[in-house]
Amino acid sequence: MTTGQLGPFDHRMAVFDSDDGFVAAALPLLGEALGTFGEPPPVAIAAPRNLDLLRDALGTDAKDVTCIPHTDWYTGSAANAVAQAAAYLNAHAGPGGRIHLVMEPVWSGRAGRSARETTEWIRYEALANLLFAPVSTTALCAYDTRTAGPAVIAAARRTHPDTEVYEDPLRLVAELDAVPLPMPPASARPLAEPQAAAVQSWAVGRGLPAADAELFAAAVAETAAALAPLGGAALLWGEAPACVCELRSARRLDDPLAGFVPPAAGPEPGPGLWYARQVCAYVDIRDDAEGATVRLQYA
């Protein structure tokens, strides 16, 4: 039994192609936690079938492992996953964020349903190395080749420090952001002042339920406040649920973590991009010589 020393975020990756492969990858990490004095209960976040396999393999030790169906953890966007992880660490991790987690994304759901979603997941995996760098958490990301395709796994390898092809997160995110955003449609509606009431009225007219329209409008208003001064009129387009607002800032953001870090306590700064990332399915940011473009898509 070890004493366990605090250290930096340990971000690992396991690739498997069978039930036995999953168990073989997960058990050693859980054993590290169960054999470390003072370690909080390790966590397995995985498909229900895989959780059953782990319980069987663990035997009597299963009572000391927290099992969470991955559909209960990965409930929305990549930014939601960041918030979920941060909240769990605050509530359950030991000193310095010490805890062991096995984490299996839901590749049959949101994370793997499109190239667009996959891009956001790879961004999350890359930025996790920066967002959780100060904590002594050990996370094993489990990739099943039966549900995650070869392109996804190849990209994911670039985000995990224990692989031979790991890349600096900032370089990888810059590569993702080098892809230009599609041009707004000619029918996009300009809005000189992106006030919440005006955005909400427009969104309801485009078919969003009132509660969703209110959330979207608040996200737009919060983002506009965070980007001030704005560099022109906002643009609105789309139909429910994919309502879109594009805002221009007169200044660059130059921060790949913008909106992924919770705002400091107190009235300033406001929740801004953090709120927008929690509410919207996509928040795209592109810097250029004249400022920044931020595009919010509700769903």
DABEL-V468177 format. One record per residue. N is the residue number from 1. RES is the residue in one letter. PSI is psi in degrees with one decimal (999 if undefined). Layout:
# DABEL-V468177
((N & RES & PSI) (N & RES & PSI))
This chain:
# DABEL-V468177
((1 & M & 132.8) (2 & T & 166.0) (3 & T & -25.4) (4 & G & 106.8) (5 & Q & 141.7) (6 & L & 142.8) (7 & G & -172.2) (8 & P & 167.9) (9 & F & 127.3) (10 & D & 102.4) (11 & H & 105.5) (12 & R & 166.8) (13 & M & 138.4) (14 & A & 134.8) (15 & V & 131.2) (16 & F & 164.0) (17 & D & 18.4) (18 & S & 167.1) (19 & D & -44.1) (20 & D & -34.4) (21 & G & -39.3) (22 & F & -48.2) (23 & V & -42.0) (24 & A & -31.2) (25 & A & -38.3) (26 & A & -37.0) (27 & L & -43.6) (28 & P & -39.9) (29 & L & -43.5) (30 & L & -36.2) (31 & G & -34.7) (32 & E & -45.0) (33 & A & -44.7) (34 & L & -23.3) (35 & G & 9.0) (36 & T & 124.6) (37 & F & 132.2) (38 & G & 4.9) (39 & E & 133.5) (40 & P & 162.1) (41 & P & 131.1) (42 & P & 163.8) (43 & V & 134.9) (44 & A & 116.6) (45 & I & 107.6) (46 & A & 175.1) (47 & A & 143.9) (48 & P & -39.4) (49 & R & -41.7) (50 & N & -32.9) (51 & L & -39.5) (52 & D & -41.0) (53 & L & -41.0) (54 & L & -43.2) (55 & R & -43.3) (56 & D & -41.7) (57 & A & -32.4) (58 & L & -27.2) (59 & G & -128.0) (60 & T & -19.9) (61 & D & -11.5) (62 & A & -29.8) (63 & K & -18.8) (64 & D & 9.5) (65 & V & 129.7) (66 & T & 120.7) (67 & C & 126.9) (68 & I & 120.8) (69 & P & 134.6) (70 & H & -21.9) (71 & T & -16.4) (72 & D & -20.1) (73 & W & -50.4) (74 & Y & 82.2) (75 & T & -2.8) (76 & G & -131.0) (77 & S & 173.1) (78 & A & -37.3) (79 & A & -34.6) (80 & N & -37.3) (81 & A & -37.8) (82 & V & -47.3) (83 & A & -40.4) (84 & Q & -45.6) (85 & A & -43.8) (86 & A & -42.4) (87 & A & -39.8) (88 & Y & -42.5) (89 & L & -41.4) (90 & N & -35.3) (91 & A & -30.3) (92 & H & -17.6) (93 & A & 161.3) (94 & G & -169.9) (95 & P & 134.0) (96 & G & 12.3) (97 & G & 21.6) (98 & R & 118.7) (99 & I & 155.6) (100 & H & 135.2) (101 & L & 137.1) (102 & V & 126.3) (103 & M & 114.4) (104 & E & 112.6) (105 & P & 161.9) (106 & V & 83.0) (107 & W & -16.3) (108 & S & -1.2) (109 & G & -132.9) (110 & R & -43.8) (111 & A & -28.2) (112 & G & 14.8) (113 & R & -14.0) (114 & S & 163.2) (115 & A & -34.2) (116 & R & -45.4) (117 & E & -40.5) (118 & T & -40.7) (119 & T & -44.1) (120 & E & -35.4) (121 & W & -41.5) (122 & I & -38.0) (123 & R & -44.6) (124 & Y & -45.8) (125 & E & -38.5) (126 & A & -48.8) (127 & L & -22.3) (128 & A & -31.7) (129 & N & -26.2) (130 & L & -43.7) (131 & L & -37.6) (132 & F & 12.6) (133 & A & -36.9) (134 & P & -11.1) (135 & V & 157.0) (136 & S & 34.7) (137 & T & 143.2) (138 & T & 119.8) (139 & A & 128.1) (140 & L & 112.9) (141 & C & 121.0) (142 & A & 122.9) (143 & Y & 117.0) (144 & D & 117.8) (145 & T & -13.0) (146 & R & -18.4) (147 & T & -28.6) (148 & A & 122.9) (149 & G & 168.7) (150 & P & -34.5) (151 & A & -39.9) (152 & V & -47.3) (153 & I & -39.2) (154 & A & -41.7) (155 & A & -40.4) (156 & A & -33.6) (157 & R & -31.5) (158 & R & -9.6) (159 & T & 0.6) (160 & H & 123.1) (161 & P & -16.7) (162 & D & 10.5) (163 & T & 164.8) (164 & E & -9.0) (165 & V & 16.5) (166 & Y & 138.3) (167 & E & 153.9) (168 & D & 129.1) (169 & P & -39.0) (170 & L & -37.7) (171 & R & -40.8) (172 & L & -42.0) (173 & V & -38.4) (174 & A & -35.9) (175 & E & -43.2) (176 & L & -39.3) (177 & D & -7.4) (178 & A & -14.2) (179 & V & 119.1) (180 & P & 148.4) (181 & L & 146.3) (182 & P & 148.5) (183 & M & 142.8) (184 & P & 148.7) (185 & P & 154.7) (186 & A & -23.2) (187 & S & 0.4) (188 & A & 138.9) (189 & R & 123.1) (190 & P & 144.9) (191 & L & 109.4) (192 & A & -41.1) (193 & E & 106.9) (194 & P & 60.3) (195 & Q & 149.4) (196 & A & -42.2) (197 & A & -41.9) (198 & A & -41.5) (199 & V & -40.8) (200 & Q & -44.0) (201 & S & -43.5) (202 & W & -44.8) (203 & A & -40.0) (204 & V & -41.2) (205 & G & -22.1) (206 & R & 5.4) (207 & G & 0.7) (208 & L & 135.9) (209 & P & 154.0) (210 & A & -43.3) (211 & A & -41.3) (212 & D & -39.6) (213 & A & -37.1) (214 & E & -41.5) (215 & L & -44.9) (216 & F & -44.4) (217 & A & -40.1) (218 & A & -38.0) (219 & A & -41.9) (220 & V & -47.4) (221 & A & -43.2) (222 & E & -41.0) (223 & T & -41.9) (224 & A & -41.2) (225 & A & -38.0) (226 & A & -27.2) (227 & L & -10.4) (228 & A & 139.9) (229 & P & 141.6) (230 & L & 153.7) (231 & G & 41.8) (232 & G & -179.0) (233 & A & 150.2) (234 & A & 156.4) (235 & L & 136.5) (236 & L & 137.0) (237 & W & 171.8) (238 & G & 172.8) (239 & E & 152.4) (240 & A & 139.7) (241 & P & -4.2) (242 & A & 59.5) (243 & C & 137.9) (244 & V & 140.4) (245 & C & 131.3) (246 & E & 130.7) (247 & L & 146.3) (248 & R & 132.2) (249 & S & 145.5) (250 & A & 0.8) (251 & R & 153.5) (252 & R & 152.4) (253 & L & -42.7) (254 & D & 40.3) (255 & D & 103.8) (256 & P & -16.1) (257 & L & 6.0) (258 & A & 121.5) (259 & G & -7.8) (260 & F & -14.9) (261 & V & 127.0) (262 & P & 144.6) (263 & P & 154.6) (264 & A & 154.6) (265 & A & 148.8) (266 & G & 172.4) (267 & P & -21.9) (268 & E & 136.0) (269 & P & 165.6) (270 & G & 175.3) (271 & P & -27.4) (272 & G & -124.3) (273 & L & -26.7) (274 & W & -47.7) (275 & Y & -43.5) (276 & A & -42.5) (277 & R & -31.6) (278 & Q & -30.6) (279 & V & -40.7) (280 & C & 150.8) (281 & A & -38.1) (282 & Y & 137.2) (283 & V & 109.6) (284 & D & 134.1) (285 & I & 129.3) (286 & R & 122.0) (287 & D & 146.9) (288 & D & -173.4) (289 & A & -23.7) (290 & E & -0.6) (291 & G & -140.1) (292 & A & 145.4) (293 & T & 129.7) (294 & V & 123.7) (295 & R & 123.1) (296 & L & 129.1) (297 & Q & 126.1) (298 & Y & -46.4) (299 & A & 999))
